[in-house]
Amino acid sequence: MRYLPLFSLVFILLNSCGKTEQQPGAAAPPKAGLTVNAVEGYVVKPTALAEKVTAGGNLVPAEETELHPEASGRVVSLNLPEGKAVRKGELLLKIFDEDLKTQLRKLETQLKQAEITEQRLGELLKVKGVSQQEYDLAVLQTQTFRADIELLRVNLAKTELRAPYDGVLGLRRISPGAYVTPATPITTLRSASALKLDFAVPEKYSQQLRIGQTLEFSVEGSNALHRATIQATEQRINEGSRDLQVRAAVGDSRGLLPGAFAEVSLALGNKPQALMIPNQAVIPQARDKKVILSKGGKATFVTVKTGVRQAGFIEITDGLRSGDTVCTTGMLFLRPDAQVNFSKID
């Protein structure tokens, strides 16, 4: 009987242990260059585009002021009809002022006596009965009393709070008899005649805006469309949001309330040769956006720049040409240079 050498036996055992049988039903490893079927495509072609921007905005009063008293003291009179219109100059609040009025009467009496003294010294000066210095001191005293009276009248005016313009009052925040200071908020006055619309547009549209441009907007709970005219822009791009703040004057504010949310639609012009593709064809990336083209029957990933979105389509401003075919379905299964068979092309 012949025996195999020891090293041959070890080789045979290791070789048999390294072989594994494929289990029935196990999936075969993927092969390179597989063809992805059931992919739908879209042929890029020039399309007339009415370029519009939609944005969210807020309605604000044309004028809005939080009213504070100019002086400290006890409130003796209030005329703050909440939610009612008031006229410019109408008295809204009165602070106790009897002490100031008493000082005013005292100064007026002293002024009369000083004027009499000045007159007498002036007559004596003509006949050399007094010196020029005595007369000048009398004149100075009279002028001092007049200045003190004017200052006191200014302080008396500060005890009254009057409406700075025609508007509608908000809710009052004090009651009669309250002690107030210039830091005490009394109520809010808002202009009733007009509203403004504040909204923001992306930085890339900032050069297409112009003063006097008309826009449309709607508010929550109503399908009615309202018009506004661009009045001014912030003249500075916000570093955080990369938006430009815009303010428009509302044409007809009837039925609209300040603070309401507005959905703004702004037309920026027409593009007769815009390249539009379906929204689902765009693959968002961390730094850019890509689409998958079919070139020679193989998948090619291309970086693109986008523009306006409209009803399921998005404008491509860079990266595509007319006649290119982009994939709109099956993008999750496509890899670069994979063979693509379209089941449908629009």
Stockholm file with secondary structure:
# STOCKHOLM 1.0

chainA/1-346         MRYLPLFSLVFILLNSCGKTEQQPGAAAPPKAGLTVNAVEGYVVKPTALAEKVTAGGNLVPAEETELHPEASGRVVSLNLPEGKAVRKGELLLKIFDEDLKTQLRKLETQLKQAEITEQRLGELLKVKGVSQQEYDLAVLQTQTFRADIELLRVNLAKTELRAPYDGVLGLRRISPGAYVTPATPITTLRSASALKLDFAVPEKYSQQLRIGQTLEFSVEGSNALHRATIQATEQRINEGSRDLQVRAAVGDSRGLLPGAFAEVSLALGNKPQALMIPNQAVIPQARDKKVILSKGGKATFVTVKTGVRQAGFIEITDGLRSGDTVCTTGMLFLRPDAQVNFSKID
#=GR chainA/1-346 SS CCCCCHHHHHHHHHHHHHCCCCCTTCCCCCCTTCEEEEEEEEECCEEEEEEEEEEEEEEEESSEEEECCSSCEEEEEECCCTTCEECTTCEEEEECCHHHHHHHHHHHHHHHHHHHHHHHHHHHHHTTSSCHHHHHHHHHHHHHHHHHHHHHHHHHHTTEEECSSSEEECCCCCCTTCEECTTCCCEEEECSSCEEEEEEEEGGGGGGCCTTCEEEEEETTCCCCEEEEEEEEEEEECTTTCEEEEEEEESCCTTCCTTCEEEEEEEEEEEEEEEEEEGGGCEECSSSEEEEEEETTEEEEEEEEEEEEETTEEEEEESCCTTCEEECSCGGGCCTTCEEEEEEEC
#=GC SS_cons         CCCCCHHHHHHHHHHHHHCCCCCTTCCCCCCTTCEEEEEEEEECCEEEEEEEEEEEEEEEESSEEEECCSSCEEEEEECCCTTCEECTTCEEEEECCHHHHHHHHHHHHHHHHHHHHHHHHHHHHHTTSSCHHHHHHHHHHHHHHHHHHHHHHHHHHTTEEECSSSEEECCCCCCTTCEECTTCCCEEEECSSCEEEEEEEEGGGGGGCCTTCEEEEEETTCCCCEEEEEEEEEEEECTTTCEEEEEEEESCCTTCCTTCEEEEEEEEEEEEEEEEEEGGGCEECSSSEEEEEEETTEEEEEEEEEEEEETTEEEEEESCCTTCEEECSCGGGCCTTCEEEEEEEC
//
